[in-house]
Amino acid sequence: MTSDEKKALVAKVKKARDKKDMSLPIQIMESDLYDYNPGARMLLLVLALGTRTDPEAYAPDDCPYKDDMVGWCDMSQWRLALRVGKSESQVYRDIQMFRKDGVVQARGWTDYNKADHLMYRIVEDVVREHQRPAQKPDVERKPRYEKKAASRGWFSAKNQPKREEETMAVATGMVEDE
């Protein structure tokens, strides 16, 4: 990566962090990604805000990505958990969900002390694809639950326990005459 490319990438990341209409944090908030899951969306925002913008910032000596850290968030999961107000295990599960959904890329390395490190980058194209058509009160939102399934105690035209008992009683002749 040349010096000019690094400067262009730094300018792009800094522009994305500004509070303009098209900054990445604003795009995340105005998307339908993780609607009804505010903790996951908050974690995505923390990842966006924790993205490195300074190519001269400290990096561990044994990090193989030392020259390519701009645009990546390298906060540890315990620190992300503190910032978001979640447990480390829930942060881990959310990041796995982000990776499965293609919203976040991750890369890692093991240091000389045998400790694993991960870095995360939000895929801006995926966030842009999930923008709501409008930011108005009557905007159509996807339902919270994909498919409404029958649960225990759920009655339908076919599932009527009292009627079944009465039908069985009539059929077997066990109806009491009044």
Secondary structure, DSSP 8 states (H G I E B T S, - for coil): --HHHHHHHHHHHHHHHSSSTT-HHHHHHTB-TTTT-HHHHHHHHHHHHTB---TTS---TT-TTTTS-TT-B---HHHHHHHHT--HHHHHHHHHHHHHHTSEEEEEEE-TTS-EEEEEEE-HHHHHHTB-S--STT-----SSSS----TT---SS--HHHHHHHHHHHHT-----
